[in-house]
Amino acid sequence: MLVSLHKFYKEYIERYKNALKIILCKSVFYFFGVRKLQNRMAEGTKNTGRGNSGRGKQKPVVVSDMGRLQPQARELEEAVLGALMLEKDAYSIISEILKPECFYEKSHEMIYAAIVDLAASQRPVDMLTVTEQLRKRGELDQVGGPFYISQLTSKVASSAHIEYHARIIAQKYLARELISFTAMIQGKAFDETIDVEDLMQEAEGKLFEISQRNVKKDVTQINPVIKDAMDMLQKAANQKEGLSGTRTGFDALDKITSGWQNSDLIIIAARPAMGKTAFVLSMAKNMAVNHNWPVALFSLEMSNVQLVNRLIVNVCEIPGEKIKSGRLESYEWEQLDFKIKELYDAPIYVDDTPSLSVFELRTKARRLVREHGVRCIIIDYLQLMNASGMSFGSREQEVSTISRSLKGLAKELNIPIIALSQLNRGVESRQGAEGKRPQLADLRESGAIEQDADMVMFLYREEYYKPDSEKKGQAELIIAKQRSGPTGTVELAWLAQYTKFGNLERESGNS
């Protein structure tokens, strides 16, 4: 029995020693960081002269290995909240800068949310109304009661610098968001089951989301804007055709639109097999070959070789099936050799990346404009794009983000962006050839696309639904929406053997 007890105590002591070693190691590792943090927190409590009783739970403090605190500005948060309750116009100054989540202290977040509620309902903001609003929200005790609210107002010497203080708070919030973001990305980067390309798209999407929270465009006095408008007017007047934008090469279309306008998002929609790709290729050829204007084409559906083959058919006017099979007559080979020279050195830039994300597009588009002076971007087509890295409740929400991003990109680069779009199947359910004519409601995920677009056009060929149509060899480009111009219909020539669109009068004269 004694031997057994001796053995038991010996094992117990060994286990105790090992545990003690672990505790000592951990204590040494965290001593400097944690001890420093504890001292700071204790000092803060001493300075304020209050504990945490009656206050809402503080947000958890994330401490790195070095024991650093998250970026914060508690004193400025108190000063801003106090100023908001003392100065009646203070909220209008900072409303676009701060959101409730910008505040580090949970109690401060609750107080500011109550102030936002009061301002939204056009009620006065002061110590009493804020206290009452917090009581209605059931959060008064969590923030420290009426006493703490009154303390906030007593800490404000002047509200003169409230905007400056608010911007510091917003910057601290963004810094915390970036810390959280980088920690998340770092953790996933160590996970070998996650594809690095997907992670990069997710990182870019999240970073874009964070950056958008701090986007604030200052107002501009009208004088410089008037100057820009007059410069555009003078430029249009100096041109024979009176065009202020980029020519498409289709005379009737240029007349009604004055050319594609800078910063516009143009949607061209149609049912499959109507010739959407053929139309934008004809247009890209007109811009790049005839006018030497750089054009970028992002093809999510066809490869770059397929697109070039379509361009060769368009320029050389050789039937597509012959180009595909390579069975050309001797005169057609001569025609090919002669006309293909037009495509050499043409400023057409093709990207056939499949499943292109809107964030990849932004990066590539900026580079194309900067390095090659691209004056127009074409996307074929919108529904094949994605917004990787961001979470959505539905495909409609994702398409909404994509269309909004494309409009923002057009404004940023100050060039027209043309995006092709599919129509939903509702078109096919309507009776008769005339019933197949597209409408705005036929746009797939239409709400956001219709709202964000400056111009919406539909491509329609009657002969597709009515083979014996009198309009054989013709197409209609229906302008259903134009933000700064009239709507209407433009008639174009359709050369099926060359999958090419042209000016109706010109092609009719040649025939």
C-alpha positions in Angstrom: 0.0 0.0 0.0 2.8 2.4 0.9 4.6 1.6 -2.4 1.4 2.3 -4.3 0.9 5.7 -2.6 4.6 6.6 -3.2 4.2 5.8 -6.8 1.0 7.8 -7.0 2.5 10.9 -5.4 5.6 10.6 -7.7 3.4 10.6 -10.8 1.3 13.4 -9.5 4.4 15.6 -8.8 5.7 14.9 -12.3 2.4 15.9 -13.9 2.4 19.1 -11.7 5.9 20.0 -12.8 4.9 19.6 -16.5 1.8 21.7 -16.0 3.8 24.4 -14.2 6.3 24.5 -17.1 3.5 25.1 -19.5 2.0 27.9 -17.4 5.4 29.5 -16.9 6.1 29.5 -20.7 2.7 31.0 -21.5 3.1 33.6 -18.8 6.5 34.7 -20.2 5.1 34.8 -23.7 2.1 37.0 -22.9 3.5 38.9 -20.0 4.5 42.1 -21.8 1.5 42.4 -24.1 -1.3 41.4 -21.7 0.3 43.3 -18.7 0.5 46.4 -20.9 -3.1 46.0 -22.0 -4.3 45.6 -18.4 -2.4 48.7 -17.2 -4.0 50.7 -20.0 -7.5 49.5 -19.2 -7.0 50.2 -15.5 -5.7 53.6 -16.2 -8.7 54.3 -18.4 -11.1 53.3 -15.6 -9.2 55.4 -13.1 -9.3 58.5 -15.4 -13.0 58.2 -16.1 -13.9 57.7 -12.5 -16.5 55.0 -13.3 -16.7 51.3 -13.6 -18.6 49.3 -16.1 -21.7 48.9 -14.0 -24.9 49.9 -15.8 -23.0 50.1 -19.1 -23.4 47.9 -22.1 -20.9 45.2 -22.8 -17.8 46.6 -24.4 -16.7 45.3 -27.8 -14.1 42.6 -27.4 -10.6 43.9 -27.7 -8.5 42.0 -30.2 -5.0 41.7 -29.1 -2.2 40.5 -31.4 0.9 38.7 -30.3 2.5 42.0 -29.6 -0.3 43.1 -27.3 -1.5 46.0 -29.5 -5.0 47.5 -29.1 -7.3 48.0 -32.0 -7.4 51.5 -33.5 -9.8 53.6 -31.5 -10.5 57.1 -30.3 -12.8 56.9 -27.3 -12.3 60.5 -26.2 -13.3 61.8 -29.7 -16.3 59.5 -29.7 -17.4 61.1 -26.4 -16.7 64.6 -27.8 -18.7 64.0 -31.0 -21.7 62.5 -29.2 -21.7 65.4 -26.7 -21.5 68.0 -29.5 -24.4 66.3 -31.3 -26.6 66.8 -28.3 -25.6 70.4 -27.9 -25.5 71.8 -31.4 -28.7 71.5 -33.5 -26.9 71.5 -36.9 -24.1 69.1 -35.9 -25.8 66.0 -37.2 -26.1 67.4 -40.8 -22.3 68.0 -40.8 -21.3 64.4 -40.0 -24.3 62.3 -41.1 -22.5 61.2 -44.3 -19.2 60.5 -42.5 -20.3 58.3 -39.6 -22.5 55.3 -39.3 -23.4 53.7 -35.9 -20.9 50.8 -36.5 -18.1 53.3 -36.8 -18.0 53.7 -33.0 -15.7 51.5 -31.1 -17.6 51.5 -27.8 -20.8 49.5 -28.0 -22.6 52.1 -25.7 -21.5 54.9 -28.1 -22.8 52.9 -31.0 -26.2 52.6 -29.3 -26.3 56.4 -28.4 -25.5 57.4 -32.0 -28.1 55.0 -33.4 -30.7 56.7 -31.2 -29.5 60.1 -32.5 -29.9 58.8 -36.1 -33.5 57.7 -35.3 -34.3 61.1 -34.0 -32.8 62.9 -37.0 -34.5 60.6 -39.4 -37.9 61.4 -37.9 -37.0 65.2 -37.8 -37.2 65.4 -34.1 -34.8 67.6 -32.0 -31.6 66.0 -30.8 -30.6 66.9 -27.2 -29.8 65.2 -23.9 -33.4 64.7 -23.0 -34.7 63.4 -26.3 -31.7 61.0 -26.7 -32.4 59.7 -23.2 -36.0 59.1 -24.0 -35.2 57.5 -27.3 -32.8 55.1 -25.6 -35.5 54.3 -23.1 -37.9 53.4 -25.9 -35.3 51.2 -27.5 -34.7 49.4 -24.2 -31.0 50.4 -24.2 -30.8 53.2 -21.6 -29.4 51.1 -18.8 -26.9 49.4 -21.2 -25.3 52.7 -22.1 -25.0 53.9 -18.5 -28.3 55.6 -17.8 -29.1 59.4 -17.9 -26.1 60.2 -15.8 -23.7 59.0 -18.5 -25.6 60.9 -21.2 -25.3 64.1 -19.2 -21.5 63.4 -18.7 -21.1 63.3 -22.5 -22.4 66.8 -22.9 -20.2 68.1 -20.1 -17.0 67.0 -22.0 -17.6 69.2 -25.0 -15.8 72.6 -25.0 -16.8 73.5 -28.5 -18.5 71.8 -31.5 -16.4 73.7 -34.0 -14.2 70.7 -34.9 -16.8 68.0 -35.0 -16.3 67.2 -38.7 -12.5 66.7 -38.1 -13.2 64.5 -35.1 -15.8 62.5 -37.0 -13.3 61.8 -39.8 -10.8 60.5 -37.3 -13.4 58.1 -35.9 -14.3 56.9 -39.4 -10.6 56.3 -40.2 -10.2 54.3 -37.0 -13.2 52.2 -38.0 -11.8 51.5 -41.4 -8.4 50.6 -39.8 -10.2 48.0 -37.6 -12.1 46.7 -40.6 -8.8 46.3 -42.5 -7.2 44.5 -39.5 -10.2 42.1 -39.4 -10.1 41.6 -43.2 -6.4 40.9 -43.3 -6.6 38.4 -40.4 -9.4 36.6 -42.2 -7.5 36.5 -45.5 -4.3 35.3 -43.7 -6.2 32.5 -42.0 -7.7 31.3 -45.3 -4.3 31.6 -47.1 -2.9 28.9 -44.7 -5.9 26.6 -45.6 -4.6 24.4 -48.4 -8.2 23.3 -49.3 -9.0 26.8 -50.5 -8.2 27.7 -54.1 -5.8 30.7 -54.2 -7.6 32.3 -57.2 -10.9 32.2 -55.5 -9.3 33.7 -52.4 -7.9 36.5 -54.4 -11.3 37.3 -55.8 -12.9 37.1 -52.4 -10.2 39.4 -51.0 -10.7 41.9 -53.8 -14.4 41.9 -53.4 -14.2 42.4 -49.6 -11.7 45.2 -50.0 -13.9 46.9 -52.6 -16.8 46.6 -50.2 -14.8 48.2 -47.4 -13.6 51.0 -49.7 -17.2 51.8 -50.8 -18.2 52.5 -47.2 -15.9 55.5 -47.2 -16.7 56.9 -50.6 -17.9 60.5 -50.3 -17.8 62.9 -53.2 -17.7 66.6 -52.3 -20.1 69.0 -54.1 -18.7 71.1 -56.9 -19.5 74.7 -57.6 -21.3 75.1 -60.9 -18.8 77.3 -62.7 -16.2 74.7 -63.7 -19.0 72.3 -64.7 -20.4 75.0 -67.0 -16.9 75.3 -68.6 -16.8 71.5 -69.2 -20.3 71.6 -70.7 -19.4 74.5 -73.1 -16.2 72.7 -74.1 -18.2 69.6 -75.1 -20.7 71.8 -77.0 -17.9 73.6 -78.9 -16.3 70.2 -79.7 -19.5 68.9 -81.1 -20.1 72.1 -83.1 -16.6 71.8 -84.7 -17.5 68.4 -86.1 -19.4 68.2 -89.4 -21.8 65.7 -88.2 -22.5 67.5 -85.0 -21.5 64.4 -82.9 -20.4 65.0 -79.3 -19.5 61.3 -78.6 -17.8 58.3 -80.1 -19.0 57.3 -83.5 -20.5 53.9 -84.0 -20.2 53.8 -87.7 -24.0 53.5 -88.0 -25.2 56.8 -89.3 -28.8 56.6 -88.2 -27.8 55.5 -84.7 -25.1 58.3 -84.4 -27.7 60.8 -85.4 -30.2 60.0 -82.7 -27.6 59.4 -79.9 -24.9 62.0 -81.1 -22.5 59.1 -80.6 -21.7 57.1 -77.5 -21.3 59.6 -74.6 -18.5 59.4 -72.1 -19.3 57.9 -68.7 -22.5 56.3 -70.1 -23.5 52.7 -69.4 -25.2 51.3 -72.6 -27.2 48.1 -72.5 -27.9 46.2 -75.7 -30.2 43.3 -75.2 -31.8 40.7 -77.4 -32.9 37.1 -77.4 -30.3 34.5 -78.5 -29.4 34.3 -82.2 -30.5 37.9 -82.8 -27.0 39.0 -83.6 -25.9 40.8 -80.4 -22.2 39.8 -80.8 -22.3 40.4 -84.5 -23.6 44.0 -83.9 -20.9 44.9 -81.4 -18.2 43.3 -83.6 -19.4 45.4 -86.5 -19.3 48.5 -84.3 -15.9 47.7 -82.9 -14.6 47.3 -86.4 -16.0 50.6 -87.4 -14.4 52.3 -84.4 -11.0 50.7 -84.5 -10.5 50.2 -88.3 -12.3 53.2 -89.8 -11.5 55.8 -87.1 -8.5 54.2 -85.3 -10.2 54.5 -81.9 -8.9 51.9 -79.4 -11.7 49.4 -78.3 -11.6 46.7 -75.6 -13.8 43.7 -75.9 -14.4 41.3 -73.0 -15.9 38.1 -74.3 -17.2 35.8 -71.7 -18.9 33.5 -74.2 -16.6 33.1 -77.2 -12.8 32.5 -77.4 -10.5 35.2 -78.9 -9.9 33.0 -81.9 -13.7 32.7 -82.6 -14.1 36.5 -82.3 -11.2 37.1 -84.7 -12.7 34.7 -87.1 -16.0 36.6 -86.9 -14.0 39.8 -87.5 -12.3 38.3 -90.6 -15.7 37.3 -92.0 -17.0 40.9 -91.3 -14.1 42.7 -92.9 -13.3 40.3 -95.8 -16.9 39.6 -96.5 -16.4 35.9 -97.0 -19.1 33.5 -95.8 -18.4 32.2 -92.3 -18.8 28.5 -93.1 -15.9 28.9 -95.7 -13.7 30.6 -93.1 -14.5 27.8 -90.7 -13.8 25.0 -93.2 -10.9 26.7 -95.0 -12.4 25.8 -98.4 -11.9 29.1 -100.2 -11.8 29.7 -103.9 -8.7 31.2 -105.4 -10.3 34.7 -105.7 -11.5 34.4 -102.1 -7.9 33.8 -100.9 -6.8 36.9 -102.8 -9.7 38.8 -101.2 -8.7 37.5 -97.8 -5.0 38.5 -98.2 -6.0 42.0 -99.4 -8.7 42.9 -96.9 -7.2 41.2 -93.8 -4.5 43.9 -93.8 -7.2 46.3 -92.4 -7.2 44.2 -89.2 -3.4 44.2 -88.7 -2.4 46.7 -86.1 -6.0 47.6 -85.4 -6.4 48.9 -81.8 -8.8 46.1 -80.8 -8.0 44.5 -77.5 -9.7 41.1 -76.7 -10.0 39.4 -73.4 -11.7 36.0 -73.3 -11.4 35.2 -69.6 -14.4 33.0 -68.7 -16.5 33.8 -65.6 -14.9 37.3 -65.4 -15.6 39.0 -62.1 -16.5 42.7 -62.0 -13.5 43.3 -59.8 -11.1 41.7 -62.4 -12.8 43.8 -65.0 -12.1 47.0 -63.1 -8.4 46.2 -62.8 -8.0 45.3 -66.5 -10.1 48.2 -67.7 -8.0 50.7 -65.8 -4.8 49.3 -67.3 -6.3 49.3 -70.8 -7.3 53.0 -70.5 -4.0 54.0 -68.9 -1.6 52.0 -71.3 -3.6 51.9 -74.6 -5.9 54.8 -74.4 -9.0 52.7 -74.8 -12.1 54.8 -75.6 -14.8 52.2 -75.4 -15.3 48.9 -73.5 -17.7 46.2 -74.7 -18.8 43.3 -72.5 -20.3 40.2 -74.0 -22.3 39.5 -72.0 -23.5 40.9 -68.6 -25.2 37.8 -67.2 -22.0 35.7 -67.5 -20.2 38.0 -65.1 -20.0 37.5 -61.4 -19.2 39.4 -58.2 -17.0 36.9 -56.5 -15.9 37.6 -53.0 -19.3 39.1 -52.0 -22.3 37.3 -50.6 -25.8 37.8 -52.1 -29.2 36.5 -51.2 -30.2 36.1 -54.9 -28.8 36.3 -58.4 -30.8 39.5 -58.9 -28.9 41.2 -56.1 -25.6 40.0 -57.7 -26.6 41.4 -61.1 -27.6 44.7 -59.4 -24.1 45.0 -57.9 -22.5 44.2 -61.3 -24.6 46.8 -63.2 -24.0 49.4 -60.5 -20.2 48.7 -60.6 -20.2 49.0 -64.4 -21.9 52.4 -64.2 -19.4 53.5 -61.5 -16.5 52.3 -63.7 -17.8 54.2 -66.7 -17.9 57.4 -64.6 -14.5 56.7 -63.2 -12.8 56.1 -66.6 -14.9 58.7 -68.4 -15.6 56.4 -71.3 -18.7 54.6 -72.6 -19.2 51.0 -71.5 -21.4 48.8 -73.6 -22.8 45.6 -72.0 -24.8 43.0 -73.9 -27.6 41.4 -72.0 -30.0 38.5 -72.4 -33.8 38.8 -72.4 -36.0 36.5 -70.4 -38.2 33.9 -72.0 -41.3 36.0 -71.6 -40.7 37.3 -75.1 -41.3 33.8 -76.6 -44.6 33.4 -74.8 -46.2 36.4 -76.6 -48.1 35.7 -79.8 -47.2 36.9 -83.3 -44.1 38.4 -84.7 -45.1 41.8 -83.5 -45.6 40.4 -79.9 -41.9 39.3 -79.9 -40.8 42.9 -80.0 -38.7 43.4 -76.8 -39.7 45.6 -73.9 -37.9 47.0 -70.9 -39.7 44.4 -68.7 -38.1 41.6 -70.7 -34.6 42.3 -69.4 -33.4 39.4 -67.3 -32.9 40.6 -63.7 -34.3 43.8 -65.2 -34.8 46.1 -62.2 -31.2 47.1 -61.5 -30.1 47.0 -65.2 -32.8 49.3 -66.3 -32.2 51.7 -63.4 -28.4 51.9 -63.8 -28.2 52.1 -67.5 -28.1 55.5 -69.3 -29.3 53.9 -72.5 -31.1 50.6 -73.1 -31.4 49.2 -76.7 -33.0 46.1 -78.1 -31.9 44.3 -81.2 -34.9 42.8 -83.2 -35.1 41.0 -86.5 -38.6 40.3 -87.7 -37.5 37.6 -90.2 -36.3 35.4 -87.3 -39.9 34.9 -86.2 -41.5 35.4 -89.7 -39.4 33.9 -92.5 -41.5 35.5 -95.2 -41.3 39.0 -93.7 -41.0 42.0 -96.0 -38.2 43.2 -93.8 -35.9 40.3 -94.8 -32.2 41.4 -94.5 -33.2 44.2 -92.1 -32.9 44.7 -88.3 -34.3 47.1 -85.8 -32.3 48.7 -83.0 -35.0 49.9 -80.6 -33.9 52.7 -78.2 -36.2 52.0 -75.3 -34.4 54.4 -72.8 -32.0 57.3 -73.4 -31.4 59.4 -70.3 -30.3 62.5 -72.3 -32.0 62.1 -75.6 -35.0 60.8 -77.5 -36.2 57.2 -77.9 -37.0 55.6 -81.2 -36.1 52.9 -83.7 -33.1 52.7 -86.0 -33.2 50.5 -89.0 -30.0 48.6 -90.0 -29.0 46.2 -92.8 -28.4 42.6 -91.8 -26.0 40.6 -93.9 -26.6 37.1 -92.7 -23.9 35.4 -94.8 -21.3 37.7 -93.2 -22.9 37.9 -89.8 -22.6 41.7 -90.2 -24.7 44.8 -89.6 -24.4 47.9 -91.8 -26.1 51.1 -92.8 -29.4 50.3 -94.5 -29.2 53.0 -97.1 -25.6 52.2 -98.0 -26.1 48.4 -98.2 -29.4 48.8 -100.2 -27.6 51.0 -102.7 -24.8 48.4 -103.1 -27.2 45.6 -103.7 
